[in-house]
C-alpha cells in the first residue's frame, strides 16, 4: 500500500468507496428486514425498535471515534504523522472500553429499556431477544467504527469498503441459514439474525485491525494503546463530545417520535420501518459525500488552507442536493414495487408509500446537514452545531410532531413533516454559518514543516 504522504486525495476517490461501504452496511439492515418479514411483521417492528437503542449506543461511542477522525485528519494535513498514528492506537482502546461498558449495560437492562417503548407483548419479547444478543456484543461494532474511521481518514476508503463487502456476504449467508434453518442449521428466526450480526462483525474486527496496522505511517507500539495522553484526549473530546451530544440528541428525538408512532399501532410501526429502509438509500450519497468532504476539510484546515476548505464545501453541497433529489424522485416513481418487496399488507403498503412521497421534503433538507455539519466539525467548529441542534430538534421538532400527530390527527405523516422541518431549519442555519467563515481559526493543530499530504480541492 502507498503511505499516506504519497496518496493523492480527491473527493470522488473518497466518496465512492464510502458510498458503497454505506450501501453495504444498509444492505445488512435491509437483509434483516427482508428476511424477517418472512417471519412476521411483528419481528420487523421488534428489530426496528431494538435497533434504535443500538444506534444510540453507537452514537455514544462516537464521542471518541468522531473526534479522533477529525484530529487525525488535521494532524495528517499538518504533516504530523507520528501523532496521527499514536492517536489511532488510543482511539481503538477507548472505543473498546466504551463498547464493553455498553455491552454490560444492554445485558443488564434490556427489558427495562424496551418497557419504555410501549410495545405489544409479542413484539416486546422478540425485541428483548434481539437487543440482548446484538447489544451484548456491541463492543465489536465499537471497534469496527474506530478502525474503519481511521482507515478512511488515512485515505484508504476503498480498502475499508472491501472489508464491508466481505462482512455483508457472511451476514447474508448466515441470515439465510439461521433465520430459516437451512443446510441443517436450527430455525432461529430473530435470534438467528442477531447471531449472524455478531459473527460477521467479529470477523470484520480481525480484518480491520490487520488493515489499520498496515496503513499507519509509524509502527504502533503496545504502549501507544495504553498511554492516555492528556493533550490527545483533550483534542479528541473537544470535537467528540459536541458531535456525540448532537447525534445522541437527534436519535433520542427519533426515539420519542418512535414512541409517538408506537401509540398509533403495529401498522404505523411496520410502515415506518419499511419507509425508513427505503429512505436510507435516498440519503446515502449525501452521507458519503459529507464524510469524504469532512476528511478533505480536516486536511485543508490542518494544513493551513482554509480557502480551499471553503470552496470545497460549496461544491459538495450542490452535488449533495442535486443527487438526493434525483434519487428521491426515482424512489417515488417505484415506491409501490419497492415497498412491496417487504410486505403485501395493503394497509402497511399504503401508509409506507405515502411516507416515501413525503421524504422528498425531508431528504432535501437532510442533504444539506449531511455535508455542512461534518464540515463544520472537521474545521473545529463543533459546538455551534450542538447549540442549534438543541433549539431545532428539542424545542421545535418534538412539540411540532406532537401537535401534528395528536392534535391535528395526521398520524405518521405528522412525524415525517416534523422531522423535515428540523432538517431544513438546521440546514439553512449551517449554510449561513459556513458562509460567515466564523469557523476559521478553530483548527486543533498547526501545519508543521514536514511535507504535506497531497489533497485536491
C-alpha positions in Angstrom: 0.0 0.0 0.0 1.1 3.6 -0.6 1.9 5.6 2.5 -0.4 8.5 3.3 2.1 11.2 2.2 2.2 9.6 -1.3 -1.5 9.2 -1.8 -3.4 12.0 -3.5 -6.8 12.6 -2.1 -9.8 13.6 -4.2 -13.4 13.9 -3.2 -14.6 11.3 -5.7 -11.9 8.9 -4.7 -13.0 9.1 -1.1 -16.8 9.4 -1.7 -17.5 6.4 -4.0 -15.9 3.8 -1.7 -17.6 5.4 1.4 -20.9 5.4 -0.6 -20.5 1.7 -1.4 -19.5 0.8 2.1 -22.5 2.7 3.5 -24.8 0.9 1.0 -23.3 -2.4 2.1 -24.0 -1.6 5.8 -27.5 -0.6 4.9 -27.9 -3.8 2.9 -27.1 -5.7 6.1 -30.0 -4.0 7.8 -32.3 -4.4 4.8 -31.3 -8.1 4.6 -32.5 -8.5 8.2 -35.7 -6.6 7.4 -36.4 -8.6 4.2 -35.7 -12.0 5.7 -37.5 -11.2 9.0 -40.6 -10.0 7.0 -40.8 -13.7 6.0 -41.2 -14.5 9.7 -43.7 -11.8 10.7 -44.4 -8.0 10.6 -44.1 -8.1 14.4 -40.5 -9.4 14.0 -39.7 -6.5 11.7 -41.2 -4.0 14.2 -39.3 -5.5 17.1 -35.9 -5.4 15.4 -36.6 -1.8 14.3 -37.3 -0.7 17.9 -34.3 -2.6 19.3 -32.1 -1.1 16.6 -33.0 2.4 17.8 -31.2 1.6 21.2 -28.3 0.1 19.4 -28.0 3.2 17.2 -27.9 5.4 20.3 -25.2 3.2 21.8 -23.1 3.6 18.7 -23.5 7.3 18.9 -22.3 7.3 22.4 -19.2 5.5 21.2 -18.9 8.3 18.6 -17.7 10.6 21.4 -14.3 9.0 20.7 -14.1 8.0 17.1 -15.8 11.0 15.6 -13.5 13.4 17.5 -10.5 11.2 16.7 -11.2 11.2 13.0 -11.1 15.0 12.9 -7.9 15.2 14.9 -6.2 12.5 12.9 -7.2 14.3 9.7 -5.9 17.6 10.9 -2.6 16.0 12.0 -2.2 14.3 8.6 -2.9 17.6 6.9 -0.3 19.4 9.0 2.3 16.7 8.3 2.5 15.4 11.9 2.0 11.8 11.0 3.6 10.3 14.2 0.9 11.9 16.3 -1.7 10.7 13.9 -0.5 7.1 14.5 -0.5 7.4 18.3 -4.0 8.9 18.3 -5.1 6.0 16.1 -3.9 3.5 18.7 -5.6 5.4 21.6 -8.9 5.6 19.6 -9.1 1.8 19.3 -8.5 1.3 23.1 -11.0 4.0 24.1 -13.7 2.6 21.7 -13.1 -0.9 23.1 -13.6 0.2 26.7 -16.7 2.2 25.8 -18.1 -0.7 23.9 -17.6 -3.1 26.7 -19.3 -0.8 29.1 -22.3 -0.5 26.8 -22.4 -4.3 26.3 -22.8 -4.8 30.0 -25.5 -2.2 30.2 -27.5 -3.9 27.5 -27.2 -7.3 29.1 -28.3 -5.9 32.5 -31.1 -3.5 31.4 -32.6 -4.9 28.2 -36.2 -5.4 29.5 -36.4 -2.0 31.4 -35.2 -0.2 28.2 -37.8 -1.8 26.0 -40.6 -1.3 28.5 -40.2 2.4 27.8 -41.4 1.9 24.2 -45.0 0.8 25.0 -44.7 -2.3 22.8 -47.3 -5.0 22.4 -46.4 -8.3 24.3 -45.4 -10.4 21.3 -43.3 -7.5 19.8 -41.7 -6.9 23.2 -40.4 -10.4 23.7 -38.9 -10.6 20.2 -37.2 -7.2 20.7 -35.7 -8.4 24.0 -34.1 -11.4 22.3 -32.6 -9.3 19.6 -31.4 -6.4 21.8 -29.8 -8.7 24.4 -27.8 -10.5 21.9 -26.7 -7.7 19.5 -26.4 -5.2 22.3 -24.4 -7.6 24.4 -21.8 -7.8 21.7 -21.9 -4.1 20.7 -18.2 -3.8 21.5 -17.5 -5.4 18.2 -19.2 -2.6 16.4 -17.3 -0.1 18.6 -14.0 -1.5 17.4 -15.2 -1.6 13.8 -16.2 2.1 13.9 -12.8 3.1 15.3 -10.8 1.0 12.8 -12.8 1.8 9.7 -12.8 5.6 10.5 -9.0 5.5 10.9 -8.5 3.7 7.6 -10.8 6.1 5.7 -9.1 9.1 7.3 -5.8 7.9 6.0 -7.2 7.8 2.5 -7.9 4.1 2.2 -11.7 4.3 1.8 -11.7 1.7 -1.0 -9.9 -0.9 1.2 -12.4 -0.3 4.0 -15.2 -0.9 1.6 -13.8 -4.3 0.6 -14.0 -5.4 4.2 -17.6 -4.2 4.5 -18.4 -6.2 1.4 -17.0 -9.4 2.9 -18.8 -8.8 6.2 -22.1 -8.4 4.3 -21.6 -11.6 2.4 -21.0 -13.5 5.6 -24.0 -11.8 7.2 -26.5 -12.5 4.4 -25.4 -16.2 4.1 -25.7 -16.7 7.9 -29.0 -14.9 8.0 -30.4 -17.3 5.4 -29.1 -20.4 7.3 -30.0 -19.3 10.8 -33.3 -17.5 10.3 -34.9 -20.2 8.2 -33.0 -23.2 9.4 -31.3 -24.2 6.1 -28.5 -26.7 5.4 -29.1 -28.5 8.7 -28.9 -25.3 10.9 -31.6 -24.7 13.5 -34.5 -22.4 12.6 -33.9 -19.5 15.0 -35.8 -16.5 13.5 -34.9 -13.2 15.1 -32.3 -14.9 17.3 -30.6 -16.2 14.1 -30.4 -12.7 12.7 -28.8 -11.5 15.9 -26.2 -14.3 15.9 -25.4 -13.7 12.2 -24.8 -10.0 13.0 -22.4 -10.9 15.9 -20.3 -13.4 13.9 -20.0 -11.2 10.8 -18.9 -8.2 13.0 -16.4 -10.3 14.9 -14.7 -11.4 11.7 -14.6 -7.8 10.4 -12.8 -6.7 13.5 -9.9 -9.0 12.8 -9.5 -7.9 9.2 -9.9 -4.2 10.0 -7.3 -4.4 12.8 -4.8 -6.0 10.4 -5.5 -3.3 7.8 -5.0 -0.4 10.3 -1.6 -1.7 11.2 -0.6 -1.6 7.5 -1.9 1.9 6.7 -0.5 3.9 9.6 2.8 5.6 8.9 4.6 4.9 12.1 4.7 1.5 13.8 2.3 1.4 16.7 3.9 0.1 19.9 1.8 -1.6 22.7 2.3 1.4 25.0 0.6 3.6 22.5 -2.7 1.7 23.1 -2.5 2.3 26.9 -0.9 5.8 27.0 -3.8 8.2 27.7 -2.2 11.5 26.7 -4.0 14.5 28.2 -3.3 16.6 25.0 -4.7 13.9 22.7 -7.7 13.2 24.8 -8.4 16.9 25.1 -8.4 17.4 21.3 -10.5 14.3 20.7 -13.1 15.2 23.3 -13.3 18.9 22.1 -14.8 17.6 18.9 -16.1 14.2 20.0 -18.3 15.4 22.9 -20.3 18.0 21.0 -20.6 15.7 18.0 -21.8 12.8 20.1 -24.2 15.0 22.1 -25.8 16.2 18.8 -26.0 12.7 17.5 -27.5 11.4 20.7 -29.9 14.2 20.8 -31.0 13.5 17.3 -31.6 9.8 17.9 -33.2 10.4 21.3 -35.7 12.7 19.5 -36.2 9.9 16.9 -36.9 7.6 19.9 -39.5 10.0 21.1 -41.0 10.0 17.6 -40.9 6.2 17.7 -42.9 6.4 20.9 -45.5 8.6 19.2 -45.7 6.1 16.4 -46.0 3.1 18.7 -49.2 4.6 20.1 -50.6 4.6 16.6 -50.3 0.8 16.4 -48.5 -2.0 14.6 -49.4 -0.8 11.1 -47.7 2.5 11.7 -44.7 0.9 13.3 -44.1 -1.5 10.4 -44.8 1.2 7.8 -42.2 3.5 9.5 -39.6 0.7 9.4 -40.2 -0.1 5.7 -40.2 3.6 4.7 -37.0 4.2 6.6 -35.3 1.3 5.0 -36.0 2.9 1.6 -35.1 6.4 2.8 -31.7 5.3 3.8 -30.9 4.6 0.2 -32.1 8.1 -0.7 -29.7 10.0 1.6 -26.7 7.6 1.4 -24.9 9.7 -1.2 -25.2 12.8 0.9 -23.9 11.0 3.9 -20.9 9.6 1.9 -20.2 13.0 0.3 -20.3 14.6 3.8 -17.8 12.1 5.1 -15.5 12.5 2.2 -15.7 16.3 2.4 -15.0 16.3 6.1 -11.8 14.3 5.6 -10.7 16.9 3.0 -11.7 19.9 5.2 -9.7 18.4 8.1 -6.7 18.1 5.8 -7.1 21.6 4.4 -7.6 23.2 7.8 -4.8 21.3 9.4 -2.5 22.3 6.5 -3.4 26.0 6.8 -5.6 26.1 3.6 -9.0 27.4 4.8 -9.8 29.0 1.4 -9.6 25.5 -0.2 -11.9 24.1 2.5 -14.4 26.9 2.0 -14.7 26.3 -1.8 -14.7 22.5 -1.4 -17.9 22.5 0.8 -20.0 24.6 -1.6 -19.3 22.3 -4.4 -20.1 19.2 -2.3 -23.3 20.8 -1.0 -24.6 21.4 -4.6 -23.8 17.9 -5.7 -25.5 16.5 -2.5 -28.8 18.3 -3.1 -28.9 17.5 -6.8 -28.2 13.8 -6.5 -30.5 13.4 -3.5 -33.4 14.9 -5.4 -32.8 12.7 -8.4 -32.6 9.5 -6.2 -35.7 10.6 -4.2 -37.8 11.1 -7.4 -36.7 7.7 -8.6 -37.8 6.1 -5.3 -41.1 7.9 -5.5 -41.7 6.6 -9.0 -41.1 3.0 -8.0 -42.4 3.3 -4.4 -45.1 0.6 -4.7 -42.9 -2.3 -6.0 -40.0 -1.2 -3.7 -42.2 -1.3 -0.5 -43.9 -4.4 -1.9 -40.6 -6.3 -1.6 -41.1 -6.2 2.2 -44.8 -6.6 2.7 -48.1 -7.4 0.9 -50.3 -6.0 3.7 -52.4 -3.4 1.9 -52.7 -1.0 5.0 -48.9 -1.0 5.5 -48.2 -0.7 1.8 -50.5 2.4 1.5 -49.1 4.1 4.6 -45.4 3.4 3.8 -45.7 4.6 0.2 -47.2 7.9 1.4 -44.1 8.4 3.6 -41.9 7.8 0.6 -43.6 10.7 -1.1 -43.2 13.0 1.9 -39.5 12.0 2.1 -38.9 14.4 -0.9 -39.4 17.3 1.5 -37.4 15.6 4.3 -34.4 14.3 2.4 -33.5 17.6 0.6 -33.1 19.3 3.9 -31.2 16.4 5.3 -28.8 16.5 2.4 -27.6 20.0 3.4 -27.0 18.9 7.0 -25.1 15.8 6.0 -22.5 17.9 4.2 -22.4 21.2 6.2 -22.4 19.7 9.8 -19.5 17.3 9.3 -17.6 20.1 7.5 -18.0 22.5 10.5 -16.8 19.8 12.8 -13.8 19.0 10.7 -12.9 22.7 10.8 -13.1 22.6 14.6 -16.5 24.4 14.9 -18.3 21.5 16.6 -20.1 23.4 19.4 -22.1 25.6 17.1 -24.0 22.7 15.5 -25.0 21.4 19.0 -26.5 24.7 20.1 -28.8 24.9 17.1 -29.5 21.2 17.3 -31.0 21.6 20.8 -33.1 24.6 19.6 -34.3 23.0 16.4 -34.8 19.3 17.5 -36.0 19.7 21.1 -37.8 23.0 21.2 -39.2 23.0 17.7 -39.4 19.5 16.1 -40.7 17.5 19.1 -43.6 19.8 20.0 -44.4 20.3 16.3 -44.6 16.5 15.9 -46.8 16.1 18.9 -49.1 18.8 17.6 -49.3 17.3 14.1 -49.8 13.7 15.3 -52.1 14.0 18.2 -53.8 17.4 17.8 -54.3 17.6 14.0 -54.5 13.8 13.9 -52.1 13.5 11.0 -50.6 10.2 12.2 -47.3 9.0 10.8 -47.3 11.9 8.2 -47.1 14.3 11.2 -43.8 12.7 12.3 -42.3 12.9 8.8 -43.2 16.6 8.5 -41.8 17.5 11.9 -38.5 15.8 11.1 -38.4 17.6 7.8 -39.0 21.0 9.5 -36.0 20.3 11.7 -33.7 19.2 8.9 -34.5 22.3 6.8 -34.1 24.7 9.8 -30.7 23.3 10.8 -29.6 23.0 7.1 -30.2 26.7 6.4 -28.6 27.8 9.7 -25.5 25.7 9.0 -25.3 27.1 5.4 -25.1 30.7 6.8 -22.6 29.6 9.4 -20.2 28.2 6.7 -20.8 31.3 4.6 -19.8 33.6 7.5 -16.4 31.8 7.8 -16.6 32.1 11.6 -15.0 28.6 11.7 -11.7 30.0 10.6 -9.1 29.9 13.3 -10.6 26.9 15.2 -8.1 24.3 13.9 -6.8 21.9 16.6 -3.3 21.6 15.1 -0.9 23.8 13.2 1.0 23.0 10.0 4.5 21.6 10.5 7.5 21.7 8.2 7.0 18.1 7.3 5.9 17.7 3.7 2.1 17.7 3.5 -0.3 15.1 2.1 -1.4 15.9 -1.5 -5.0 16.9 -1.4 -7.1 18.3 -4.2 -9.8 20.9 -3.7 
